[in-house]
Amino acid sequence: MPATGAVRIRDAADWQVHEMANRSTASSIDEYIAGFPPETREVLQELRALIKASAPHATETISYAIPTFDLNGHHLVHFAGYERHIGFYPAPIGIEAFKEELKPYKSGKGSAQFPLGQPLPTDLIRRIVEFRVEATTGR
């Protein structure tokens, strides 16, 4: 039986117990960011400011237990901090539109990972957020 906070998943040919990520209980982005070490907080604040500047009419919230920017009643982008990277979630359309430029980063259907210890690709993130604003507003 898995321990509290753990889940059994199929891993290779054997069942193993893997710890689940600690899910944030933060009720604001400030509270969410405050829960990280100083170096990570700095990068999360940089990303937050970049998103705010690129989507000034978006509102901040917490959704899916991570920082989220909403626009016109729709999720625009999400972001999250992890031990070794910052997760950026601009929805599958945001990743697909910039897949060539995202090749240097680990990415999935609707996510990209920016390693801590490396500068954020600020121009790329700005353009992705602006693309999402256009897709959401039709402008």
N, CA, C and O atoms as CSV, one atom per row, in Angstrom:
chain,resi,resn,atom,element,x,y,z
A,1,MET,N,N,0.845,-1.190,0.000
A,1,MET,CA,C,0.000,0.000,0.000
A,1,MET,C,C,0.882,1.242,0.000
A,1,MET,O,O,1.807,1.331,0.807
A,2,PRO,N,N,0.619,2.205,-0.886
A,2,PRO,CA,C,1.439,3.418,-0.921
A,2,PRO,C,C,1.317,4.206,0.373
A,2,PRO,O,O,0.279,4.200,1.035
A,3,ALA,N,N,2.404,4.885,0.712
A,3,ALA,CA,C,2.385,5.778,1.860
A,3,ALA,C,C,1.581,7.016,1.517
A,3,ALA,O,O,1.322,7.289,0.345
A,4,THR,N,N,1.186,7.766,2.533
A,4,THR,CA,C,0.472,9.017,2.287
A,4,THR,C,C,1.328,9.918,1.409
A,4,THR,O,O,2.529,10.055,1.640
A,5,GLY,N,N,0.713,10.532,0.402
A,5,GLY,CA,C,1.446,11.405,-0.507
A,5,GLY,C,C,2.154,10.637,-1.606
A,5,GLY,O,O,2.927,11.222,-2.365
A,6,ALA,N,N,1.911,9.359,-1.707
A,6,ALA,CA,C,2.564,8.562,-2.741
A,6,ALA,C,C,1.500,7.885,-3.578
A,6,ALA,O,O,0.344,7.769,-3.170
A,7,VAL,N,N,1.902,7.445,-4.738
A,7,VAL,CA,C,0.979,6.767,-5.638
A,7,VAL,C,C,1.722,5.626,-6.314
A,7,VAL,O,O,2.917,5.737,-6.589
A,8,ARG,N,N,1.034,4.548,-6.578
A,8,ARG,CA,C,1.656,3.436,-7.302
A,8,ARG,C,C,1.433,3.654,-8.791
A,8,ARG,O,O,0.308,3.873,-9.240
A,9,ILE,N,N,2.513,3.592,-9.541
A,9,ILE,CA,C,2.400,3.688,-10.990
A,9,ILE,C,C,3.236,2.598,-11.626
A,9,ILE,O,O,4.174,2.090,-11.011
A,10,ARG,N,N,2.914,2.244,-12.818
A,10,ARG,CA,C,3.658,1.235,-13.552
A,10,ARG,C,C,4.952,1.877,-14.042
A,10,ARG,O,O,4.920,2.861,-14.781
A,11,ASP,N,N,6.078,1.326,-13.632
A,11,ASP,CA,C,7.374,1.854,-14.020
A,11,ASP,C,C,8.206,0.696,-14.538
A,11,ASP,O,O,8.591,-0.186,-13.771
A,12,ALA,N,N,8.484,0.691,-15.814
A,12,ALA,CA,C,9.208,-0.404,-16.473
A,12,ALA,C,C,8.430,-1.685,-16.239
A,12,ALA,O,O,7.231,-1.730,-16.514
A,13,ALA,N,N,9.079,-2.727,-15.740
A,13,ALA,CA,C,8.418,-4.023,-15.563
A,13,ALA,C,C,7.955,-4.227,-14.133
A,13,ALA,O,O,7.560,-5.337,-13.774
A,14,ASP,N,N,7.990,-3.212,-13.322
A,14,ASP,CA,C,7.710,-3.393,-11.908
A,14,ASP,C,C,6.864,-2.239,-11.388
A,14,ASP,O,O,6.974,-1.115,-11.878
A,15,TRP,N,N,6.032,-2.510,-10.407
A,15,TRP,CA,C,5.278,-1.448,-9.743
A,15,TRP,C,C,6.192,-0.794,-8.730
A,15,TRP,O,O,6.847,-1.483,-7.948
A,16,GLN,N,N,6.243,0.509,-8.733
A,16,GLN,CA,C,7.045,1.230,-7.768
A,16,GLN,C,C,6.205,2.339,-7.163
A,16,GLN,O,O,5.221,2.789,-7.749
A,17,VAL,N,N,6.610,2.762,-5.995
A,17,VAL,CA,C,5.931,3.871,-5.334
A,17,VAL,C,C,6.697,5.148,-5.645
A,17,VAL,O,O,7.904,5.224,-5.418
A,18,HIS,N,N,6.003,6.137,-6.159
A,18,HIS,CA,C,6.601,7.429,-6.486
A,18,HIS,C,C,5.885,8.497,-5.673
A,18,HIS,O,O,4.658,8.510,-5.586
A,19,GLU,N,N,6.652,9.376,-5.088
A,19,GLU,CA,C,6.071,10.479,-4.337
A,19,GLU,C,C,5.370,11.432,-5.301
A,19,GLU,O,O,5.901,11.757,-6.363
A,20,MET,N,N,4.194,11.870,-4.927
A,20,MET,CA,C,3.483,12.878,-5.711
A,20,MET,C,C,4.072,14.240,-5.386
A,20,MET,O,O,4.553,14.462,-4.274
A,21,ALA,N,N,4.039,15.127,-6.321
A,21,ALA,CA,C,4.515,16.490,-6.082
A,21,ALA,C,C,3.640,17.125,-5.009
A,21,ALA,O,O,2.431,16.896,-4.967
A,22,ASN,N,N,4.253,17.919,-4.147
A,22,ASN,CA,C,3.478,18.649,-3.154
A,22,ASN,C,C,2.630,19.666,-3.882
A,22,ASN,O,O,3.153,20.559,-4.548
A,23,ARG,N,N,1.341,19.535,-3.760
A,23,ARG,CA,C,0.416,20.441,-4.432
A,23,ARG,C,C,0.259,21.697,-3.581
A,23,ARG,O,O,-0.012,21.610,-2.384
A,24,SER,N,N,0.426,22.829,-4.183
A,24,SER,CA,C,0.345,24.102,-3.475
A,24,SER,C,C,-1.071,24.344,-2.970
A,24,SER,O,O,-2.052,23.975,-3.615
A,25,THR,N,N,-1.152,24.969,-1.809
A,25,THR,CA,C,-2.443,25.396,-1.276
A,25,THR,C,C,-2.541,26.917,-1.270
A,25,THR,O,O,-3.418,27.485,-0.618
A,26,ALA,N,N,-1.642,27.574,-1.994
A,26,ALA,CA,C,-1.609,29.038,-2.046
A,26,ALA,C,C,-2.916,29.575,-2.623
A,26,ALA,O,O,-3.511,28.982,-3.522
A,27,SER,N,N,-3.343,30.710,-2.081
A,27,SER,CA,C,-4.565,31.336,-2.589
A,27,SER,C,C,-4.274,32.565,-3.440
A,27,SER,O,O,-5.194,33.177,-3.983
A,28,SER,N,N,-2.993,32.929,-3.558
A,28,SER,CA,C,-2.613,34.049,-4.417
A,28,SER,C,C,-1.257,33.728,-5.043
A,28,SER,O,O,-0.529,32.852,-4.575
A,29,ILE,N,N,-0.940,34.452,-6.102
A,29,ILE,CA,C,0.356,34.246,-6.752
A,29,ILE,C,C,1.483,34.670,-5.814
A,29,ILE,O,O,2.528,34.021,-5.771
A,30,ASP,N,N,1.283,35.746,-5.069
A,30,ASP,CA,C,2.304,36.159,-4.097
A,30,ASP,C,C,2.594,35.036,-3.106
A,30,ASP,O,O,3.754,34.726,-2.833
A,31,GLU,N,N,1.552,34.436,-2.577
A,31,GLU,CA,C,1.715,33.343,-1.613
A,31,GLU,C,C,2.386,32.136,-2.273
A,31,GLU,O,O,3.244,31.494,-1.667
A,32,TYR,N,N,2.003,31.833,-3.492
A,32,TYR,CA,C,2.612,30.718,-4.227
A,32,TYR,C,C,4.115,30.941,-4.371
A,32,TYR,O,O,4.906,30.058,-4.040
A,33,ILE,N,N,4.508,32.096,-4.855
A,33,ILE,CA,C,5.922,32.398,-5.111
A,33,ILE,C,C,6.724,32.414,-3.805
A,33,ILE,O,O,7.882,31.997,-3.785
A,34,ALA,N,N,6.121,32.886,-2.736
A,34,ALA,CA,C,6.819,32.975,-1.445
A,34,ALA,C,C,7.258,31.609,-0.924
A,34,ALA,O,O,8.154,31.530,-0.084
A,35,GLY,N,N,6.645,30.545,-1.407
A,35,GLY,CA,C,6.970,29.205,-0.943
A,35,GLY,C,C,8.214,28.599,-1.572
A,35,GLY,O,O,8.535,27.444,-1.292
A,36,PHE,N,N,8.925,29.345,-2.413
A,36,PHE,CA,C,10.095,28.826,-3.118
A,36,PHE,C,C,11.383,29.438,-2.577
A,36,PHE,O,O,11.355,30.496,-1.948
A,37,PRO,N,N,12.522,28.766,-2.824
A,37,PRO,CA,C,13.810,29.346,-2.449
A,37,PRO,C,C,14.041,30.663,-3.200
A,37,PRO,O,O,13.451,30.882,-4.258
A,38,PRO,N,N,14.896,31.538,-2.660
A,38,PRO,CA,C,15.105,32.868,-3.258
A,38,PRO,C,C,15.431,32.857,-4.749
A,38,PRO,O,O,14.898,33.680,-5.494
A,39,GLU,N,N,16.290,31.950,-5.201
A,39,GLU,CA,C,16.669,31.935,-6.628
A,39,GLU,C,C,15.458,31.632,-7.509
A,39,GLU,O,O,15.280,32.237,-8.566
A,40,THR,N,N,14.637,30.697,-7.066
A,40,THR,CA,C,13.444,30.328,-7.838
A,40,THR,C,C,12.420,31.449,-7.783
A,40,THR,O,O,11.780,31.763,-8.786
A,41,ARG,N,N,12.265,32.054,-6.605
A,41,ARG,CA,C,11.331,33.191,-6.468
A,41,ARG,C,C,11.670,34.290,-7.464
A,41,ARG,O,O,10.780,34.875,-8.081
A,42,GLU,N,N,12.949,34.565,-7.616
A,42,GLU,CA,C,13.382,35.626,-8.531
A,42,GLU,C,C,12.945,35.333,-9.971
A,42,GLU,O,O,12.464,36.225,-10.669
A,43,VAL,N,N,13.112,34.099,-10.404
A,43,VAL,CA,C,12.733,33.722,-11.771
A,43,VAL,C,C,11.212,33.740,-11.921
A,43,VAL,O,O,10.695,34.190,-12.943
A,44,LEU,N,N,10.493,33.251,-10.905
A,44,LEU,CA,C,9.029,33.271,-10.962
A,44,LEU,C,C,8.511,34.711,-11.030
A,44,LEU,O,O,7.566,34.995,-11.766
A,45,GLN,N,N,9.121,35.613,-10.271
A,45,GLN,CA,C,8.713,37.029,-10.316
A,45,GLN,C,C,9.020,37.639,-11.680
A,45,GLN,O,O,8.233,38.427,-12.204
A,46,GLU,N,N,10.167,37.271,-12.252
A,46,GLU,CA,C,10.511,37.761,-13.588
A,46,GLU,C,C,9.477,37.302,-14.616
A,46,GLU,O,O,9.029,38.090,-15.448
A,47,LEU,N,N,9.107,36.036,-14.555
A,47,LEU,CA,C,8.121,35.497,-15.498
A,47,LEU,C,C,6.763,36.164,-15.289
A,47,LEU,O,O,6.088,36.519,-16.256
A,48,ARG,N,N,6.366,36.332,-14.041
A,48,ARG,CA,C,5.095,36.996,-13.734
A,48,ARG,C,C,5.063,38.409,-14.314
A,48,ARG,O,O,4.080,38.802,-14.942
A,49,ALA,N,N,6.137,39.172,-14.105
A,49,ALA,CA,C,6.199,40.545,-14.619
A,49,ALA,C,C,6.157,40.566,-16.145
A,49,ALA,O,O,5.522,41.437,-16.739
A,50,LEU,N,N,6.822,39.622,-16.769
A,50,LEU,CA,C,6.829,39.527,-18.227
A,50,LEU,C,C,5.427,39.238,-18.761
A,50,LEU,O,O,4.997,39.836,-19.748
A,51,ILE,N,N,4.725,38.329,-18.112
A,51,ILE,CA,C,3.360,38.002,-18.543
A,51,ILE,C,C,2.455,39.215,-18.348
A,51,ILE,O,O,1.666,39.547,-19.233
A,52,LYS,N,N,2.564,39.879,-17.194
A,52,LYS,CA,C,1.753,41.081,-16.933
A,52,LYS,C,C,1.986,42.155,-17.997
A,52,LYS,O,O,1.040,42.773,-18.484
A,53,ALA,N,N,3.251,42.369,-18.349
A,53,ALA,CA,C,3.582,43.396,-19.350
A,53,ALA,C,C,3.070,43.009,-20.732
A,53,ALA,O,O,2.696,43.875,-21.523
A,54,SER,N,N,3.052,41.718,-21.025
A,54,SER,CA,C,2.629,41.238,-22.346
A,54,SER,C,C,1.119,41.101,-22.466
A,54,SER,O,O,0.578,41.086,-23.571
A,55,ALA,N,N,0.441,41.001,-21.334
A,55,ALA,CA,C,-1.019,40.849,-21.316
A,55,ALA,C,C,-1.574,41.734,-20.196
A,55,ALA,O,O,-2.068,41.223,-19.190
A,56,PRO,N,N,-1.495,43.057,-20.366
A,56,PRO,CA,C,-1.853,43.963,-19.271
A,56,PRO,C,C,-3.309,43.889,-18.816
A,56,PRO,O,O,-3.621,44.314,-17.703
A,57,HIS,N,N,-4.194,43.369,-19.637
A,57,HIS,CA,C,-5.608,43.289,-19.263
A,57,HIS,C,C,-5.971,41.939,-18.635
A,57,HIS,O,O,-7.113,41.730,-18.226
A,58,ALA,N,N,-5.011,41.038,-18.563
A,58,ALA,CA,C,-5.263,39.735,-17.956
A,58,ALA,C,C,-5.329,39.872,-16.438
A,58,ALA,O,O,-4.712,40.764,-15.855
A,59,THR,N,N,-6.072,38.989,-15.820
A,59,THR,CA,C,-6.187,38.984,-14.356
A,59,THR,C,C,-5.454,37.775,-13.802
A,59,THR,O,O,-5.415,36.709,-14.417
A,60,GLU,N,N,-4.879,37.965,-12.632
A,60,GLU,CA,C,-4.135,36.897,-11.964
A,60,GLU,C,C,-5.064,36.072,-11.080
A,60,GLU,O,O,-5.979,36.597,-10.446
A,61,THR,N,N,-4.807,34.789,-11.057
A,61,THR,CA,C,-5.556,33.897,-10.187
A,61,THR,C,C,-4.703,32.652,-9.938
A,61,THR,O,O,-3.609,32.513,-10.485
A,62,ILE,N,N,-5.211,31.776,-9.125
A,62,ILE,CA,C,-4.619,30.452,-8.950
A,62,ILE,C,C,-5.629,29.458,-9.522
A,62,ILE,O,O,-6.793,29.450,-9.122
A,63,SER,N,N,-5.188,28.635,-10.443
A,63,SER,CA,C,-6.030,27.588,-11.019
A,63,SER,C,C,-5.175,26.346,-11.184
A,63,SER,O,O,-4.003,26.435,-11.549
A,64,TYR,N,N,-5.755,25.199,-10.916
A,64,TYR,CA,C,-4.991,23.952,-10.919
A,64,TYR,C,C,-3.817,24.035,-9.937
A,64,TYR,O,O,-2.789,23.387,-10.135
A,65,ALA,N,N,-3.977,24.833,-8.883
A,65,ALA,CA,C,-2.981,25.023,-7.815
A,65,ALA,C,C,-1.715,25.734,-8.285
A,65,ALA,O,O,-0.690,25.667,-7.606
A,66,ILE,N,N,-1.763,26.417,-9.439
A,66,ILE,CA,C,-0.596,27.150,-9.949
A,66,ILE,C,C,-1.018,28.542,-10.434
A,66,ILE,O,O,-2.189,28.770,-10.736
A,67,PRO,N,N,-0.054,29.473,-10.505
A,67,PRO,CA,C,-0.373,30.816,-11.005
A,67,PRO,C,C,-0.933,30.775,-12.427
A,67,PRO,O,O,-0.432,30.066,-13.300
A,68,THR,N,N,-1.987,31.560,-12.620
A,68,THR,CA,C,-2.706,31.569,-13.891
A,68,THR,C,C,-3.071,33.000,-14.252
A,68,THR,O,O,-3.403,33.807,-13.383
A,69,PHE,N,N,-3.008,33.299,-15.520
A,69,PHE,CA,C,-3.498,34.574,-16.024
A,69,PHE,C,C,-4.711,34.281,-16.888
A,69,PHE,O,O,-4.646,33.473,-17.814
A,70,ASP,N,N,-5.825,34.947,-16.580
A,70,ASP,CA,C,-7.076,34.784,-17.319
A,70,ASP,C,C,-7.365,36.040,-18.127
A,70,ASP,O,O,-6.996,37.149,-17.739
A,71,LEU,N,N,-8.032,35.842,-19.254
A,71,LEU,CA,C,-8.439,36.959,-20.099
A,71,LEU,C,C,-9.781,36.622,-20.727
A,71,LEU,O,O,-9.949,35.565,-21.334
A,72,ASN,N,N,-10.727,37.527,-20.574
A,72,ASN,CA,C,-12.067,37.339,-21.142
A,72,ASN,C,C,-12.689,36.001,-20.739
A,72,ASN,O,O,-13.340,35.342,-21.549
A,73,GLY,N,N,-12.484,35.613,-19.497
A,73,GLY,CA,C,-13.087,34.379,-18.990
A,73,GLY,C,C,-12.380,33.104,-19.404
A,73,GLY,O,O,-12.908,32.014,-19.182
A,74,HIS,N,N,-11.202,33.209,-19.999
A,74,HIS,CA,C,-10.451,32.034,-20.442
A,74,HIS,C,C,-9.051,32.056,-19.844
A,74,HIS,O,O,-8.472,33.120,-19.624
A,75,HIS,N,N,-8.513,30.861,-19.585
A,75,HIS,CA,C,-7.127,30.775,-19.137
A,75,HIS,C,C,-6.220,31.164,-20.298
A,75,HIS,O,O,-6.315,30.608,-21.392
A,76,LEU,N,N,-5.356,32.110,-20.043
A,76,LEU,CA,C,-4.404,32.576,-21.048
A,76,LEU,C,C,-3.126,31.734,-20.965
A,76,LEU,O,O,-2.759,31.053,-21.922
A,77,VAL,N,N,-2.457,31.789,-19.814
A,77,VAL,CA,C,-1.255,30.987,-19.556
A,77,VAL,C,C,-1.195,30.655,-18.066
A,77,VAL,O,O,-1.790,31.344,-17.237
A,78,HIS,N,N,-0.475,29.602,-17.749
A,78,HIS,CA,C,-0.173,29.212,-16.374
A,78,HIS,C,C,1.346,29.114,-16.268
A,78,HIS,O,O,2.040,28.997,-17.278
A,79,PHE,N,N,1.855,29.164,-15.044
A,79,PHE,CA,C,3.265,28.860,-14.821
A,79,PHE,C,C,3.418,28.222,-13.448
A,79,PHE,O,O,2.537,28.334,-12.595
A,80,ALA,N,N,4.546,27.552,-13.249
A,80,ALA,CA,C,4.771,26.854,-11.983
A,80,ALA,C,C,6.265,26.691,-11.735
A,80,ALA,O,O,7.065,26.628,-12.668
A,81,GLY,N,N,6.617,26.624,-10.474
A,81,GLY,CA,C,8.000,26.407,-10.099
A,81,GLY,C,C,8.233,24.960,-9.712
A,81,GLY,O,O,7.370,24.317,-9.115
A,82,TYR,N,N,9.391,24.461,-10.054
A,82,TYR,CA,C,9.805,23.096,-9.715
A,82,TYR,C,C,11.247,23.141,-9.236
A,82,TYR,O,O,11.885,24.193,-9.271
A,83,GLU,N,N,11.747,22.029,-8.800
A,83,GLU,CA,C,13.096,21.980,-8.252
A,83,GLU,C,C,14.157,22.392,-9.261
A,83,GLU,O,O,15.115,23.076,-8.903
A,84,ARG,N,N,14.001,21.985,-10.523
A,84,ARG,CA,C,15.037,22.235,-11.528
A,84,ARG,C,C,14.596,23.070,-12.719
A,84,ARG,O,O,15.407,23.388,-13.589
A,85,HIS,N,N,13.313,23.429,-12.765
A,85,HIS,CA,C,12.843,24.196,-13.913
A,85,HIS,C,C,11.611,25.018,-13.555
A,85,HIS,O,O,11.023,24.861,-12.485
A,86,ILE,N,N,11.245,25.887,-14.468
A,86,ILE,CA,C,9.989,26.634,-14.407
A,86,ILE,C,C,9.102,26.060,-15.501
A,86,ILE,O,O,9.515,25.970,-16.658
A,87,GLY,N,N,7.897,25.676,-15.141
A,87,GLY,CA,C,6.936,25.190,-16.123
A,87,GLY,C,C,6.112,26.351,-16.659
A,87,GLY,O,O,5.655,27.202,-15.896
A,88,PHE,N,N,5.929,26.380,-17.955
A,88,PHE,CA,C,5.151,27.425,-18.624
A,88,PHE,C,C,4.103,26.726,-19.470
A,88,PHE,O,O,4.431,25.856,-20.276
A,89,TYR,N,N,2.834,27.104,-19.290
A,89,TYR,CA,C,1.719,26.390,-19.895
A,89,TYR,C,C,0.829,27.339,-20.704
A,89,TYR,O,O,-0.144,27.877,-20.174
A,90,PRO,N,N,1.156,27.546,-21.981
A,90,PRO,CA,C,0.363,28.453,-22.813
A,90,PRO,C,C,-0.706,27.733,-23.650
A,90,PRO,O,O,-1.162,28.267,-24.661
A,91,ALA,N,N,-1.099,26.546,-23.241
A,91,ALA,CA,C,-2.076,25.719,-23.963
A,91,ALA,C,C,-1.420,25.114,-25.210
A,91,ALA,O,O,-0.426,25.642,-25.708
A,92,PRO,N,N,-1.967,24.029,-25.703
A,92,PRO,CA,C,-1.362,23.377,-26.878
A,92,PRO,C,C,-1.173,24.305,-28.077
A,92,PRO,O,O,-0.169,24.196,-28.781
A,93,ILE,N,N,-2.112,25.210,-28.323
A,93,ILE,CA,C,-1.991,26.119,-29.477
A,93,ILE,C,C,-0.765,27.021,-29.335
A,93,ILE,O,O,-0.115,27.338,-30.331
A,94,GLY,N,N,-0.443,27.438,-28.105
A,94,GLY,CA,C,0.725,28.276,-27.876
A,94,GLY,C,C,2.033,27.539,-28.101
A,94,GLY,O,O,2.999,28.120,-28.596
A,95,ILE,N,N,2.068,26.274,-27.745
A,95,ILE,CA,C,3.270,25.459,-27.962
A,95,ILE,C,C,3.425,25.148,-29.450
A,95,ILE,O,O,4.517,25.265,-30.006
A,96,GLU,N,N,2.339,24.757,-30.078
A,96,GLU,CA,C,2.379,24.381,-31.499
A,96,GLU,C,C,2.854,25.545,-32.369
A,96,GLU,O,O,3.644,25.352,-33.292
A,97,ALA,N,N,2.376,26.739,-32.076
A,97,ALA,CA,C,2.731,27.899,-32.898
A,97,ALA,C,C,4.211,28.268,-32.803
A,97,ALA,O,O,4.744,28.928,-33.695
A,98,PHE,N,N,4.875,27.846,-31.726
A,98,PHE,CA,C,6.279,28.211,-31.519
A,98,PHE,C,C,7.164,26.978,-31.348
A,98,PHE,O,O,8.223,27.046,-30.726
A,99,LYS,N,N,6.720,25.856,-31.905
A,99,LYS,CA,C,7.432,24.588,-31.659
A,99,LYS,C,C,8.880,24.614,-32.135
A,99,LYS,O,O,9.739,24.007,-31.497
A,100,GLU,N,N,9.170,25.291,-33.223
A,100,GLU,CA,C,10.559,25.349,-33.699
A,100,GLU,C,C,11.446,26.105,-32.712
A,100,GLU,O,O,12.560,25.678,-32.408
A,101,GLU,N,N,10.942,27.222,-32.223
A,101,GLU,CA,C,11.729,28.023,-31.285
A,101,GLU,C,C,11.821,27.387,-29.903
A,101,GLU,O,O,12.717,27.711,-29.123
A,102,LEU,N,N,10.895,26.481,-29.603
A,102,LEU,CA,C,10.907,25.798,-28.309
A,102,LEU,C,C,11.754,24.523,-28.323
A,102,LEU,O,O,11.899,23.865,-27.293
A,103,LYS,N,N,12.311,24.174,-29.479
A,103,LYS,CA,C,13.089,22.937,-29.579
A,103,LYS,C,C,14.226,22.822,-28.557
A,103,LYS,O,O,14.504,21.710,-28.109
A,104,PRO,N,N,14.890,23.904,-28.171
A,104,PRO,CA,C,15.967,23.766,-27.177
A,104,PRO,C,C,15.466,23.384,-25.778
A,104,PRO,O,O,16.264,23.042,-24.906
A,105,TYR,N,N,14.157,23.443,-25.565
A,105,TYR,CA,C,13.579,23.191,-24.248
A,105,TYR,C,C,12.734,21.933,-24.264
A,105,TYR,O,O,12.169,21.561,-25.292
A,106,LYS,N,N,12.655,21.289,-23.127
A,106,LYS,CA,C,11.756,20.152,-22.997
A,106,LYS,C,C,10.338,20.711,-23.067
A,106,LYS,O,O,10.012,21.680,-22.381
A,107,SER,N,N,9.504,20.103,-23.890
A,107,SER,CA,C,8.133,20.582,-24.007
A,107,SER,C,C,7.196,19.423,-24.276
A,107,SER,O,O,7.608,18.351,-24.719
A,108,GLY,N,N,5.930,19.666,-23.999
A,108,GLY,CA,C,4.886,18.681,-24.230
A,108,GLY,C,C,3.767,19.329,-25.006
A,108,GLY,O,O,3.949,20.396,-25.592
A,109,LYS,N,N,2.621,18.701,-25.017
A,109,LYS,CA,C,1.492,19.181,-25.809
A,109,LYS,C,C,1.106,20.622,-25.480
A,109,LYS,O,O,0.794,21.394,-26.387
A,110,GLY,N,N,1.119,20.995,-24.208
A,110,GLY,CA,C,0.735,22.349,-23.835
A,110,GLY,C,C,1.686,22.983,-22.842
A,110,GLY,O,O,1.322,23.923,-22.136
A,111,SER,N,N,2.917,22.466,-22.785
A,111,SER,CA,C,3.851,22.939,-21.760
A,111,SER,C,C,5.271,23.055,-22.276
A,111,SER,O,O,5.664,22.405,-23.245
A,112,ALA,N,N,6.032,23.911,-21.594
A,112,ALA,CA,C,7.465,24.043,-21.856
A,112,ALA,C,C,8.167,24.141,-20.508
A,112,ALA,O,O,7.619,24.674,-19.543
A,113,GLN,N,N,9.386,23.619,-20.457
A,113,GLN,CA,C,10.188,23.677,-19.240
A,113,GLN,C,C,11.423,24.523,-19.497
A,113,GLN,O,O,12.195,24.260,-20.419
A,114,PHE,N,N,11.597,25.550,-18.661
A,114,PHE,CA,C,12.757,26.419,-18.756
A,114,PHE,C,C,13.644,26.118,-17.552
A,114,PHE,O,O,13.247,26.374,-16.415
A,115,PRO,N,N,14.843,25.577,-17.787
A,115,PRO,CA,C,15.713,25.166,-16.682
A,115,PRO,C,C,16.120,26.341,-15.791
A,115,PRO,O,O,16.450,27.425,-16.272
A,116,LEU,N,N,16.085,26.095,-14.492
A,116,LEU,CA,C,16.613,27.088,-13.555
A,116,LEU,C,C,18.117,27.166,-13.771
A,116,LEU,O,O,18.736,26.178,-14.168
A,117,GLY,N,N,18.703,28.310,-13.518
A,117,GLY,CA,C,20.141,28.474,-13.735
A,117,GLY,C,C,20.473,28.940,-15.135
A,117,GLY,O,O,21.633,29.215,-15.441
A,118,GLN,N,N,19.458,29.035,-15.995
A,118,GLN,CA,C,19.631,29.581,-17.346
A,118,GLN,C,C,18.674,30.756,-17.495
A,118,GLN,O,O,17.589,30.746,-16.913
A,119,PRO,N,N,19.063,31.769,-18.268
A,119,PRO,CA,C,18.151,32.905,-18.455
A,119,PRO,C,C,16.844,32.464,-19.110
A,119,PRO,O,O,16.833,31.599,-19.986
A,120,LEU,N,N,15.750,33.070,-18.671
A,120,LEU,CA,C,14.474,32.817,-19.342
A,120,LEU,C,C,14.548,33.347,-20.766
A,120,LEU,O,O,15.169,34.385,-20.997
A,121,PRO,N,N,13.933,32.664,-21.727
A,121,PRO,CA,C,13.868,33.195,-23.092
A,121,PRO,C,C,12.763,34.255,-23.164
A,121,PRO,O,O,11.675,34.011,-23.686
A,122,THR,N,N,13.073,35.428,-22.629
A,122,THR,CA,C,12.044,36.446,-22.435
A,122,THR,C,C,11.352,36.885,-23.723
A,122,THR,O,O,10.135,37.075,-23.735
A,123,ASP,N,N,12.104,37.048,-24.798
A,123,ASP,CA,C,11.475,37.463,-26.056
A,123,ASP,C,C,10.501,36.389,-26.541
A,123,ASP,O,O,9.399,36.704,-26.992
A,124,LEU,N,N,10.900,35.149,-26.448
A,124,LEU,CA,C,10.034,34.041,-26.872
A,124,LEU,C,C,8.784,33.977,-26.000
A,124,LEU,O,O,7.677,33.841,-26.520
A,125,ILE,N,N,8.943,34.072,-24.700
A,125,ILE,CA,C,7.786,34.024,-23.795
A,125,ILE,C,C,6.844,35.187,-24.087
A,125,ILE,O,O,5.629,35.001,-24.154
A,126,ARG,N,N,7.397,36.383,-24.261
A,126,ARG,CA,C,6.570,37.557,-24.577
A,126,ARG,C,C,5.737,37.307,-25.833
A,126,ARG,O,O,4.538,37.584,-25.856
A,127,ARG,N,N,6.381,36.780,-26.876
A,127,ARG,CA,C,5.666,36.537,-28.136
A,127,ARG,C,C,4.609,35.442,-27.984
A,127,ARG,O,O,3.547,35.521,-28.603
A,128,ILE,N,N,4.885,34.433,-27.176
A,128,ILE,CA,C,3.886,33.385,-26.938
A,128,ILE,C,C,2.682,33.973,-26.202
A,128,ILE,O,O,1.537,33.699,-26.564
A,129,VAL,N,N,2.937,34.777,-25.173
A,129,VAL,CA,C,1.826,35.397,-24.428
A,129,VAL,C,C,1.018,36.309,-25.350
A,129,VAL,O,O,-0.212,36.273,-25.329
A,130,GLU,N,N,1.687,37.116,-26.150
A,130,GLU,CA,C,0.977,37.994,-27.088
A,130,GLU,C,C,0.154,37.182,-28.089
A,130,GLU,O,O,-0.962,37.569,-28.438
A,131,PHE,N,N,0.699,36.071,-28.542
A,131,PHE,CA,C,-0.034,35.172,-29.441
A,131,PHE,C,C,-1.296,34.650,-28.749
A,131,PHE,O,O,-2.365,34.594,-29.358
A,132,ARG,N,N,-1.166,34.267,-27.471
A,132,ARG,CA,C,-2.316,33.758,-26.731
A,132,ARG,C,C,-3.360,34.855,-26.519
A,132,ARG,O,O,-4.561,34.585,-26.552
A,133,VAL,N,N,-2.909,36.086,-26.303
A,133,VAL,CA,C,-3.838,37.204,-26.157
A,133,VAL,C,C,-4.634,37.362,-27.461
A,133,VAL,O,O,-5.858,37.487,-27.439
A,134,GLU,N,N,-3.921,37.354,-28.595
A,134,GLU,CA,C,-4.591,37.477,-29.894
A,134,GLU,C,C,-5.559,36.323,-30.128
A,134,GLU,O,O,-6.664,36.533,-30.628
A,135,ALA,N,N,-5.157,35.122,-29.775
A,135,ALA,CA,C,-6.028,33.957,-29.973
A,135,ALA,C,C,-7.262,34.033,-29.084
A,135,ALA,O,O,-8.339,33.572,-29.461
A,136,THR,N,N,-7.099,34.615,-27.910
A,136,THR,CA,C,-8.209,34.698,-26.955
A,136,THR,C,C,-9.155,35.848,-27.261
A,136,THR,O,O,-10.365,35.731,-27.064
A,137,THR,N,N,-8.608,36.956,-27.741
A,137,THR,CA,C,-9.449,38.138,-27.993
A,137,THR,C,C,-9.882,38.269,-29.440
A,137,THR,O,O,-10.805,39.022,-29.750
A,138,GLY,N,N,-9.215,37.533,-30.335
A,138,GLY,CA,C,-9.528,37.660,-31.747
A,138,GLY,C,C,-8.908,38.884,-32.388
A,138,GLY,O,O,-9.254,39.241,-33.514
A,139,ARG,N,N,-7.977,39.542,-31.669
A,139,ARG,CA,C,-7.296,40.734,-32.208
A,139,ARG,C,C,-5.882,40.433,-32.558
A,139,ARG,O,O,-5.160,41.315,-33.023
